[in-house]
């Protein structure tokens, strides 16, 4: 990236609209109703932690809540007060909605990763300096004395100093301020941060909601592929977007065809996949193939443990899973291999190993494990 190129938004999936631009939230009516009820009954918590798997709509919900809170006037109890709101929807023509779209709303603070020290790329973490900017923002009085909102996207990216600084803000929250905190893995956060927030947990989307959300984000999915996409993406719109952009369903089908030859791996098919992973400019495809292999091994472990195959994500997958992982003992061996291969892939990528060779090695180790299990 050239020094003059603008840095990408750290809270946006490449090729998809930013969450603040997303008009509709799919599959989370219960979470929206919970926020609306708290608002209309005067029990709006000062800090809401939005949790759930990555890509399920947490950021979209945060922006919907922020837009609603900043655009909806307080009920003053007067004779001419408007009726209580029944939805979080705010008209696109509303001045607040327009300002939020342009990141020009003075009553909102967006806390996310900023540029690194050289301003040549995004930082890998949210620093304590960014949290201090937010605290300074809240130390100033709102021009109209009204409500203010902060979106933190995400808590998982706070470094230790930043997390401690945020904790102090949660312990002594400013008046008329609502914090919307996005967390992908809340179990890894400071317990003291979690205990000071009201949690809104978003579940993975079902096939129909996932397809609708993907279409709204500019992607597309054939009706016949909705179940497979929901399985491989674990109900995450973000992951579904990556899968469709990189032809992930086709890649997974190719993997299933290859693994159907275990424990005598078809070398020609394996080399063809390795060549795809090692092609120039195919780093994202390599990453996706590693993800899909890890997912296949996890599905093997699940099959042997539960004695039940998950819904198919590719033709003939169920039969293959049942054959390769018939017992809990086989499931444990597949789970151990998944952990080993995942760590090896991370190390290999860190030291710039040849992607084609790295993928081929992973496939050969899977073949070796299948052979060991078959000989028992």
C-alpha positions in Angstrom: 0.0 0.0 0.0 1.4 3.4 -1.0 1.8 6.0 1.8 -0.7 8.2 0.1 -3.4 5.5 -0.2 -6.3 5.9 2.3 -6.3 3.2 5.0 -9.2 0.7 4.8 -11.9 0.8 7.5 -10.9 -1.7 10.2 -14.5 -2.5 10.9 -15.6 -3.3 7.4 -15.6 -6.5 5.3 -13.9 -5.8 2.0 -16.4 -5.4 -0.8 -19.4 -5.2 1.5 -21.2 -2.1 2.8 -20.1 -0.7 6.1 -22.4 -1.7 9.0 -23.6 1.9 9.3 -24.8 1.7 5.6 -26.8 -1.5 6.2 -30.5 -0.7 6.1 -31.9 -3.9 7.5 -30.8 -6.3 10.2 -31.9 -9.9 9.7 -32.6 -12.6 12.3 -32.2 -10.6 15.5 -35.7 -9.2 16.2 -35.5 -10.4 19.9 -32.3 -8.4 20.5 -33.9 -5.3 19.0 -37.0 -5.8 21.1 -34.9 -6.0 24.2 -33.3 -2.7 23.6 -36.6 -1.0 22.6 -38.2 -2.3 25.8 -35.4 -1.0 28.0 -35.7 2.4 26.3 -39.5 2.8 26.5 -39.6 1.7 30.2 -36.7 4.0 31.2 -34.3 1.2 32.1 -31.7 1.8 29.4 -28.4 0.4 30.6 -25.3 2.7 30.2 -23.3 -0.1 28.6 -24.5 -2.8 26.2 -22.1 -5.6 25.2 -23.1 -7.1 21.8 -21.7 -10.7 21.7 -21.8 -13.6 19.3 -19.8 -15.1 16.4 -18.0 -12.7 14.1 -20.1 -11.5 11.1 -23.6 -12.2 12.7 -24.6 -8.5 12.6 -23.3 -7.1 15.9 -21.9 -4.0 14.3 -25.0 -3.4 12.2 -27.1 -3.7 15.4 -24.8 -1.3 17.2 -25.3 1.3 14.5 -29.0 0.8 14.5 -29.2 1.4 18.2 -26.9 4.4 18.0 -29.1 5.9 15.2 -32.2 5.3 17.2 -30.9 6.7 20.5 -29.6 9.9 18.8 -32.6 10.5 16.6 -35.4 9.7 19.1 -36.4 12.6 21.4 -37.0 11.9 25.1 -40.5 11.6 26.3 -41.0 14.7 28.5 -44.3 13.5 29.8 -46.2 16.3 28.3 -49.6 16.3 26.7 -48.2 16.4 23.2 -45.5 13.8 23.7 -45.2 11.4 20.7 -46.3 7.8 21.3 -43.6 5.4 22.4 -41.6 4.1 19.5 -42.3 0.5 18.4 -39.2 -0.1 16.2 -35.6 0.9 16.1 -36.0 2.1 12.5 -35.1 5.6 11.7 -35.9 7.2 8.3 -32.8 7.6 6.0 -33.8 11.2 5.5 -33.5 12.0 9.2 -30.7 14.5 9.8 -29.1 12.2 12.4 -29.1 9.3 10.0 -27.5 11.4 7.3 -24.8 12.6 9.7 -24.0 9.1 11.0 -23.7 7.9 7.4 -21.0 10.6 6.8 -19.4 10.0 10.3 -20.3 13.6 11.0 -22.6 13.2 14.0 -21.1 15.3 16.9 -22.8 13.2 19.6 -21.2 9.9 18.5 -17.7 8.6 19.2 -16.5 5.6 17.2 -13.6 3.7 18.9 -11.8 1.4 16.5 -8.2 0.6 15.4 -6.3 3.6 14.1 -3.2 3.9 12.0 0.1 2.6 13.2 2.9 4.9 14.3 4.2 5.4 10.8 0.6 5.8 9.5 1.3 3.3 6.7 -1.1 0.6 7.9 -3.7 -0.1 10.5 -2.6 -0.9 14.0 -3.2 -4.4 15.1 -4.7 -3.2 18.4 -6.8 -0.4 19.9 -4.3 1.6 22.0 -4.9 3.4 25.3 -4.5 6.7 23.5 -7.6 6.0 21.5 -9.6 5.3 24.7 -8.3 8.5 26.2 -9.6 10.4 23.2 -13.0 8.9 23.9 -12.8 9.9 27.6 -11.9 13.4 26.6 -14.9 13.5 24.2 -17.3 12.6 27.0 -15.7 15.1 29.4 -17.1 17.9 27.2 -20.8 18.7 27.6 -23.1 17.9 24.7 -24.1 21.1 22.8 -27.8 20.4 23.4 -27.5 18.6 26.7 -28.8 15.5 25.0 -27.8 11.9 24.8 -24.4 10.7 23.5 -23.3 7.3 22.2 -20.0 5.5 21.7 -19.5 2.4 19.5 -16.4 0.3 20.4 -15.6 -2.1 17.6 -14.2 -4.3 19.0 -13.4 -5.1 22.6 -11.3 -8.0 21.4 -8.8 -5.6 19.9 -8.1 -3.5 23.0 -4.6 -3.9 24.4 -4.2 -4.3 28.2 -3.7 -0.6 28.9 -6.7 0.3 26.7 -8.9 -2.3 28.5 -8.0 -0.9 31.9 -8.7 2.6 30.8 -12.1 1.5 29.4 -12.9 -0.2 32.7 -12.5 3.0 34.6 -15.0 4.7 32.3 -17.5 1.8 32.8 -17.0 2.2 36.6 -17.9 5.9 36.5 -20.0 6.3 33.4 -20.8 9.9 32.2 -24.3 11.0 32.4 -26.6 10.5 29.4 -24.0 8.3 27.6 -24.7 4.9 26.1 -21.7 2.6 25.3 -22.2 0.0 22.7 -19.4 -2.6 23.0 -18.9 -5.3 20.3 -17.2 -8.5 21.5 -16.5 -11.5 19.4 -15.0 -13.6 22.2 -16.3 -12.2 25.5 -14.9 -15.1 27.6 -11.4 -13.6 26.9 -12.3 -10.2 28.3 -11.7 -8.8 31.7 -14.5 -10.2 34.0 -14.8 -6.7 35.5 -15.6 -5.3 32.1 -18.2 -8.0 31.4 -19.9 -7.6 34.8 -20.5 -3.9 34.1 -22.3 -4.4 30.8 -25.7 -5.7 29.9 -25.2 -8.5 27.3 -27.1 -8.8 24.0 -26.1 -12.2 22.5 -26.6 -12.6 18.8 -27.0 -16.2 17.5 -25.7 -17.4 14.1 -28.2 -16.8 11.3 -30.3 -19.6 9.8 -30.1 -20.3 6.1 -32.9 -18.0 5.0 -31.8 -15.0 7.0 -28.2 -15.6 6.0 -29.1 -15.6 2.3 -31.2 -12.5 2.7 -28.5 -10.6 4.6 -25.9 -11.7 2.1 -28.0 -10.4 -0.8 -28.6 -7.1 1.0 -24.8 -6.8 1.4 -24.3 -7.2 -2.3 -23.5 -10.9 -2.5 -25.6 -13.6 -3.9 -26.4 -17.2 -3.2 -28.4 -19.8 -5.2 -31.4 -21.2 -3.3 -29.8 -24.7 -3.6 -26.7 -23.5 -1.8 -28.3 -21.8 1.2 -27.9 -24.8 3.6 -24.3 -25.5 2.5 -23.4 -21.8 2.9 -25.0 -21.7 6.4 -23.0 -24.8 7.4 -19.6 -23.5 6.2 -20.1 -20.0 7.4 -21.6 -21.0 10.8 -24.3 -18.5 10.2 -21.9 -15.6 9.8 -22.7 -13.1 7.1 -19.1 -11.9 7.0 -17.8 -15.5 6.5 -20.5 -16.2 3.9 -19.4 -13.1 2.0 -15.8 -14.4 2.0 -17.0 -17.8 0.8 -19.0 -16.5 -2.1 -16.3 -14.0 -3.2 -13.7 -16.8 -3.2 -15.9 -19.5 -4.6 -15.7 -21.4 -1.3 -18.5 -23.8 -1.9 -16.7 -25.1 -5.0 -13.4 -25.4 -3.1 -15.1 -27.3 -0.3 -16.8 -29.7 -2.8 -13.3 -30.3 -4.3 -11.9 -31.1 -0.9 -14.7 -33.6 -0.2 -14.0 -35.3 -3.6 -10.3 -35.5 -2.7 -10.9 -36.8 0.8 -13.3 -39.4 -0.6 -10.1 -41.1 -1.8 -8.6 -41.5 1.7 -6.7 -43.4 2.9 -5.1 -43.6 -0.6 -5.0 -39.9 -1.4 -5.4 -39.1 -5.1 -2.1 -37.2 -5.6 -3.2 -35.6 -8.9 -6.3 -34.0 -7.2 -4.1 -33.0 -4.2 -1.5 -31.3 -6.5 -4.2 -29.5 -8.3 -5.5 -28.0 -5.1 -2.0 -27.2 -4.0 -1.4 -25.4 -7.3 -4.5 -23.2 -6.7 -3.2 -22.3 -3.2 0.2 -21.5 -4.5 -0.8 -19.3 -7.4 0.4 -15.7 -7.6 -2.0 -13.4 -5.8 -3.9 -16.3 -4.2 -3.1 -15.6 -0.5 -6.8 -15.2 0.3 -7.6 -18.5 -1.4 -4.9 -20.3 0.5 -6.3 -18.9 3.8 -9.7 -20.0 2.9 -8.5 -23.5 2.0 -6.8 -23.8 5.4 -10.0 -22.7 7.0 -12.1 -25.2 5.1 -9.7 -28.0 5.9 -9.9 -27.1 9.6 -13.7 -27.0 9.3 -13.7 -30.5 7.7 -11.6 -31.9 10.5 -13.9 -30.3 13.1 -16.9 -31.9 11.4 -15.1 -35.2 11.5 -14.5 -34.8 15.2 -18.2 -33.9 15.7 -19.4 -36.9 13.8 -17.4 -39.4 15.8 -18.2 -37.8 19.1 -22.0 -37.5 18.5 -22.4 -40.5 16.2 -24.4 -38.2 14.0 -23.4 -36.4 10.8 -24.1 -32.6 10.4 -26.2 -31.4 7.5 -24.2 -31.8 4.3 -22.2 -28.9 2.9 -21.2 -30.8 -0.2 -22.5 -33.9 -2.1 -21.7 -37.2 -0.4 -20.1 -35.5 2.6 -22.2 -37.3 5.2 -21.1 -40.8 4.0 -17.5 -39.7 4.0 -17.7 -38.3 7.6 -19.3 -41.4 8.9 -16.7 -43.6 7.2 -13.6 -41.7 8.4 -14.8 -41.0 11.9 -17.0 -43.9 13.2 -16.0 -43.7 16.9 -15.1 -41.3 19.7 -11.5 -42.5 19.5 -11.3 -41.5 15.8 -12.9 -38.2 16.7 -10.2 -37.4 19.2 -7.5 -38.2 16.7 -9.0 -35.9 14.1 -9.4 -33.2 16.7 -5.7 -33.5 17.7 -4.7 -33.4 14.0 -6.8 -30.2 13.5 -5.0 -28.5 16.3 -1.6 -29.5 15.0 -2.3 -28.5 11.4 -3.8 -25.2 12.5 -0.6 -24.3 14.4 1.6 -25.5 11.6 -0.3 -23.3 9.1 0.1 -20.2 11.3 3.8 -20.9 11.7 4.3 -21.6 8.0 2.6 -18.4 7.0 4.6 -16.4 9.5 7.9 -17.6 8.0 6.6 -17.3 4.4 6.7 -21.0 3.5 5.6 -21.9 0.0 1.7 -22.1 0.3 1.5 -25.0 -2.2 4.1 -27.0 -0.3 2.4 -26.2 3.0 -1.0 -27.2 1.8 0.3 -30.4 0.2 2.0 -31.3 3.5 -1.3 -30.8 5.4 -3.1 -33.1 2.9 -0.5 -35.8 3.3 -0.8 -35.7 7.1 -4.6 -36.1 6.8 -4.0 -39.1 4.5 -1.5 -40.6 7.0 -4.0 -40.2 9.8 -6.8 -41.8 7.7 -4.5 -44.7 7.0 -3.6 -45.2 10.7 -7.3 -45.3 11.6 -8.2 -47.7 8.8 -5.5 -50.2 9.9 -6.9 -50.5 13.4 
